[in-house]
Amino acid sequence: MRTHERVLARIEADLAAGRWAVGERLPGERALAEELEVSRPSVREALRVLEAMGIVRTAVGSGPDSGATVVDHPAAGLGSAVRLHLASGALPVQDVVELRVLLETWAVGAAARRTPAPSFDEAEALLDQMDVPGVGVEEFLELDTAFHVALAAASGNVLVEAVMLGLRGAIGAYVTEGTRRLDDWQATAERLRAEHREVLRAVRDGAASEAGSAVAAHIDGFYRDTGLERRGPGGAEGPRA
């Protein structure tokens, strides 16, 4: 195990033991290096890894906000990891699509079953913004992704919301690419608007099964149009559109 990995393991153990809570600052580099009997560069490397993972936020200087603060933002690490693996070609887009369907089908069902019902004001507002005449493709897609994240948040499961937030950038990248393959974006946008409303209506009505089927059909329909269908039963890749 490399030195910075030993630092990471020690910090992880201390976080798990409750030594530091969210919002608290870790000791400075020098103090950590002395306590762990390692070099300051090893501590610095470990802190960079933790920042990329969304566990800490670092700030330079000598004021009260300097150093590393525990923030616990899991979506940050998830998002960057997924984007990098997609860019390298190691992670097929179809796998991300399939994960979306699994997560969102569960999420809308959970949101529909929650008691008392969560607020859907944010989701409704996002759909209203998508309906504004003249909204551009890029803005529409940003609102679209935010809508799906809002539904995941309505499930009440913090981890599902974090995974969806983490996937947000990766989803946006290949959805944008997919729109370039469409012959008629306006027709597709109109269909997406109607499907969004249908998903939200089912969730509001507490129709969990209907909401799950609607969101799965919504995601699959878009990827059929763009030639990025997800895998079929048994893991076989579905036919290209």
C-alpha positions in Angstrom: 0.0 0.0 0.0 1.4 3.4 -1.0 1.9 6.1 1.6 -1.0 8.3 0.5 -3.3 5.2 0.5 -2.4 4.6 4.2 -3.4 8.2 4.9 -6.7 7.7 3.1 -7.4 4.6 5.1 -6.6 6.4 8.4 -8.8 9.3 7.5 -11.6 7.0 6.4 -11.4 5.1 9.8 -11.5 8.4 11.7 -14.5 9.6 9.7 -16.3 6.3 10.4 -15.4 6.6 14.1 -17.0 10.1 14.3 -13.8 11.9 14.9 -14.7 14.5 12.3 -18.3 15.5 11.2 -19.6 17.2 8.1 -18.6 20.9 8.3 -15.6 20.3 10.5 -12.0 21.0 9.4 -9.3 18.4 9.3 -6.0 19.2 11.0 -3.5 21.0 8.8 -1.1 19.1 6.5 1.8 19.4 8.9 -0.3 18.2 11.9 -1.6 15.3 9.9 1.8 14.4 8.6 3.2 14.4 12.1 0.3 12.4 13.6 0.4 9.8 10.8 4.2 9.8 10.6 4.2 10.4 6.8 5.5 13.2 4.6 3.4 16.3 3.9 3.3 15.5 0.1 1.7 12.2 1.0 -1.0 14.0 3.0 -1.5 16.5 0.2 -2.0 13.7 -2.3 -4.5 12.0 -0.1 -6.4 15.3 0.4 -6.5 15.8 -3.4 -8.0 12.3 -3.8 -10.6 13.1 -1.1 -11.5 16.4 -2.8 -12.0 14.6 -6.1 -14.2 12.1 -4.4 -16.3 14.9 -2.9 -15.4 14.1 0.7 -13.5 17.3 1.5 -13.2 20.8 0.2 -9.8 22.4 0.3 -8.9 26.1 0.5 -5.5 27.7 0.5 -4.4 30.4 2.8 -4.1 30.8 6.5 -7.6 32.2 7.5 -10.4 30.4 9.3 -11.7 28.8 6.0 -8.3 27.5 4.9 -7.4 23.8 4.9 -9.6 20.8 4.3 -13.2 20.8 5.4 -15.4 17.7 5.5 -18.3 18.3 3.0 -19.5 14.7 2.0 -20.7 15.5 -1.5 -20.8 12.0 -3.1 -22.2 13.1 -6.4 -19.0 14.9 -7.2 -16.9 11.8 -7.2 -19.5 9.7 -8.9 -20.0 12.2 -11.7 -16.3 12.7 -12.6 -15.7 8.9 -12.5 -18.5 8.1 -14.8 -17.6 10.8 -17.2 -14.0 9.7 -17.4 -14.9 6.1 -17.9 -17.4 7.1 -20.7 -14.8 9.2 -22.4 -12.2 6.4 -22.3 -14.7 4.0 -23.9 -14.4 1.6 -20.9 -18.0 2.2 -19.8 -20.6 1.6 -22.6 -23.3 4.2 -22.9 -25.9 1.4 -22.9 -24.8 0.5 -19.4 -25.4 4.0 -18.1 -28.8 4.0 -19.9 -29.7 0.7 -18.2 -28.7 2.1 -14.8 -30.8 5.1 -15.4 -33.9 3.0 -16.2 -33.3 0.8 -13.1 -32.8 3.8 -10.8 -35.6 6.0 -12.2 -38.1 3.3 -12.3 -37.5 2.6 -8.7 -37.4 6.3 -7.8 -40.7 7.3 -9.3 -42.4 4.3 -7.7 -41.0 5.2 -4.3 -42.0 8.9 -4.8 -45.5 7.8 -5.7 -45.8 5.6 -2.6 -44.4 8.1 -0.1 -46.6 9.2 2.8 -47.0 12.0 3.2 -46.5 12.8 -0.4 -43.4 14.9 -1.2 -43.5 18.3 -2.9 -43.3 18.2 -6.7 -43.2 22.0 -7.1 -39.6 22.0 -8.3 -40.4 19.3 -10.9 -43.5 21.1 -12.1 -41.5 24.4 -12.4 -38.9 22.7 -14.5 -41.5 21.4 -16.9 -43.1 24.9 -17.1 -39.7 26.2 -18.1 -39.4 23.6 -20.8 -42.7 24.8 -22.2 -41.5 28.3 -22.7 -41.7 29.2 -26.5 -38.2 29.4 -28.1 -36.3 27.5 -25.4 -33.0 26.4 -26.9 -31.9 22.7 -27.2 -29.1 23.1 -24.7 -31.4 24.8 -22.1 -34.1 22.2 -22.7 -31.7 19.3 -22.1 -30.4 21.0 -18.9 -33.9 21.3 -17.6 -34.7 17.8 -18.7 -31.8 16.4 -16.7 -32.8 18.5 -13.7 -36.3 17.2 -13.9 -35.2 13.6 -13.7 -32.9 14.4 -10.7 -35.8 16.1 -9.0 -37.9 13.0 -9.3 -35.0 10.9 -7.9 -34.8 13.3 -4.9 -38.6 12.9 -4.4 -38.0 9.2 -3.7 -36.5 10.2 -0.3 -33.5 8.0 -0.9 -30.4 10.1 -0.5 -28.1 7.6 -2.2 -30.3 7.3 -5.3 -30.4 11.1 -5.5 -26.6 11.2 -5.2 -26.1 8.6 -7.9 -28.5 10.5 -10.2 -26.7 13.8 -9.5 -23.4 12.0 -10.1 -24.7 10.7 -13.5 -26.0 14.1 -14.4 -23.0 15.4 -16.3 -22.4 12.0 -18.0 -26.1 11.8 -19.0 -26.1 15.3 -20.4 -23.0 14.7 -22.5 -24.4 11.8 -24.5 -28.0 13.1 -24.5 -26.6 16.2 -26.2 -24.8 14.0 -28.7 -27.9 12.0 -29.3 -29.9 15.1 -30.3 -27.5 15.7 -33.2 -28.7 12.4 -34.7 -32.4 13.4 -34.7 -34.1 14.5 -38.0 -36.7 16.6 -36.2 -35.7 17.9 -32.8 -38.9 19.9 -32.4 -41.1 16.9 -32.8 -39.0 14.9 -30.3 -39.1 17.8 -27.8 -42.9 17.9 -28.0 -43.1 14.2 -27.3 -40.6 14.5 -24.4 -42.7 17.3 -22.9 -45.9 15.2 -23.0 -44.1 12.1 -21.6 -42.6 14.2 -18.7 -46.1 15.4 -17.8 -47.5 11.9 -17.9 -44.7 10.6 -15.6 -45.3 13.5 -13.1 -49.1 13.0 -13.2 -48.7 9.3 -12.4 -46.4 10.0 -9.5 -48.7 12.7 -8.1 -51.6 10.3 -8.4 -49.7 7.6 -6.4 -49.7 5.2 -9.4 -46.3 3.7 -8.7 -46.5 1.0 -11.4 -47.8 3.3 -14.0 -45.1 5.9 -13.2 -42.3 3.3 -13.4 -43.6 2.0 -16.8 -43.9 5.6 -18.1 -40.4 6.7 -17.2 -38.9 3.5 -18.6 -40.7 3.9 -21.9 -39.7 7.6 -21.9 -36.0 6.9 -21.6 -36.1 3.9 -24.0 -38.0 5.9 -26.6 -35.4 8.7 -26.7 -32.5 6.2 -27.1 -34.3 4.4 -29.8 -34.7 7.6 -31.7 -31.0 8.4 -31.3 -29.7 4.8 -31.9 -28.6 4.3 -28.3 -31.0 1.6 -27.2 -30.3 -0.1 -23.9 -29.7 -3.9 -23.6 -32.6 -6.2 -23.8 -33.4 -9.1 -21.4 -30.5 -11.3 -20.6 -27.9 -8.6 -21.3 -28.1 -8.7 -25.1 -27.8 -5.3 -26.8 -31.0 -4.2 -28.3 -31.2 -3.5 -32.1 -30.2 -0.2 -33.3 -32.8 2.2 -34.6 
